[in-house]
Amino acid sequence: MAAAATPQDIAALSFEDALAELEAIVRRLESGTGKLDEAIEAYERGAALKRHCEARLQQARTRLEKVVLGPDGNVGAEPTDLG
């Protein structure tokens, strides 16, 4: 199964904005209010927001792994364990 393409409006969001919207969707879905069709659409958008957040975190992790200060204070290129 191929990964779904990220909608442009989601791709333009910062990590923080995407996470805030995802949290709002989760609260709305957990409340159980609204129509079934709206809940399905919100779930689909939430899944896209989750993928976007995960991709942004991976990008940040990759950037951090490239820039690490060595013991002598100089910038080195050592992997960083963020997990």
Summary of the structure (lengths in Angstrom):
residues: 83
radius of gyration: 17.6
end to end distance: 27.2
largest distance: 60.0
contacts: 179
relative contact order: 0.14
helix: 63%
strand: 5%
